[in-house]
Amino acid sequence: MEYSAVLHKAEEGGYWAEVPALPGCYSQGESVEEALAHVKEAIELYVETLREDGQPIPKDQDVVFKVTVPA
């Protein structure tokens, strides 16, 4: 499965990531690579827990684009 993750620069340093299709699925890391690795783990655990609980597994419906506007 593939999920969109949104990466944010943390005020205190490092990065945090959220997965819009999986409410409450967040993680963080000191670098972009670390944050992405951690959020991948978080997604795997989230989906595993849903399966164990017999809950439906949400599909990622989001398509993320970066839009540039004049400042």
VMD Tcl script that draws the C-alpha trace (Angstrom):
set ca {
  {0.00 0.00 0.00}
  {1.04 3.59 -0.51}
  {0.12 6.52 1.69}
  {0.80 10.23 1.34}
  {2.82 11.70 4.20}
  {3.11 15.43 4.85}
  {6.45 16.51 6.26}
  {6.72 19.61 8.44}
  {9.80 21.37 9.74}
  {9.61 21.35 13.56}
  {10.17 24.63 15.42}
  {12.57 22.95 17.85}
  {14.53 21.34 15.02}
  {14.07 18.24 12.95}
  {10.88 17.25 11.17}
  {7.52 15.71 11.93}
  {5.28 13.80 9.54}
  {1.58 13.09 9.40}
  {-0.48 10.70 7.28}
  {-3.81 12.36 6.37}
  {-5.53 9.08 5.44}
  {-4.70 7.57 8.86}
  {-5.97 9.91 11.60}
  {-3.52 10.13 14.49}
  {-0.65 8.58 12.52}
  {2.34 10.86 13.17}
  {6.08 10.51 13.66}
  {9.23 12.61 13.76}
  {12.94 12.57 13.09}
  {16.04 14.73 13.17}
  {16.39 14.60 9.36}
  {13.99 14.21 6.44}
  {15.23 10.66 5.89}
  {14.78 9.74 9.56}
  {11.30 11.27 9.73}
  {10.23 9.35 6.61}
  {11.67 6.08 7.96}
  {9.84 6.61 11.26}
  {6.53 7.49 9.63}
  {6.82 4.36 7.46}
  {7.12 2.32 10.67}
  {4.16 4.20 12.15}
  {2.05 3.40 9.06}
  {2.98 -0.30 9.26}
  {2.01 -0.46 12.95}
  {-1.21 1.49 12.35}
  {-2.31 -0.86 9.56}
  {-1.27 -3.95 11.56}
  {-3.39 -2.76 14.50}
  {-6.40 -2.17 12.25}
  {-6.04 -5.70 10.85}
  {-5.77 -7.23 14.33}
  {-8.90 -5.33 15.41}
  {-10.80 -6.39 12.27}
  {-11.17 -2.76 11.18}
  {-11.20 -1.63 7.54}
  {-7.91 -0.29 6.20}
  {-8.34 3.19 4.70}
  {-7.06 3.86 1.21}
  {-5.07 6.97 0.48}
  {-7.25 9.25 -1.62}
  {-4.96 12.27 -1.43}
  {-2.84 13.58 -4.24}
  {-0.41 16.23 -3.06}
  {0.80 19.03 -5.29}
  {3.02 21.97 -4.51}
  {1.58 25.21 -5.89}
  {3.63 28.37 -6.44}
  {2.00 31.79 -6.26}
  {3.56 35.23 -6.62}
  {4.48 36.86 -3.33}
}
mol new
graphics top color blue
foreach p $ca { graphics top sphere $p radius 0.5 }
foreach p [lrange $ca 0 end-1] q [lrange $ca 1 end] { graphics top cylinder $p $q radius 0.2 }
display resetview
